[in-house]
Amino acid sequence: MVSNVFKMKNQESGKLNYSNPEEKEAKRIAEVKSLSYLERLERLMAILEISFLVKNGTKIKNNDQSNS
């Protein structure tokens, strides 16, 4: 579900966008306004899911520092 939610409309993959931040923000606002209520809710749920996973995920310790 998460991979489908964050696909951008009208954006080619592999290209970086170096445009003006105000223009990017305006495009992003227009994109969000064009989404349906359900699509907005799906995006919010994906963000919450990722946030939960990052917060509660297992921590990986670096063993290189403990050997010195």
Secondary structure, DSSP 8 states (H G I E B T S, - for coil): -HHHHT--TT--TT----S-HHHHHHHHHHHHHHS-HHHHHHHHHHHHHHHHHHHHS-----STTTT-
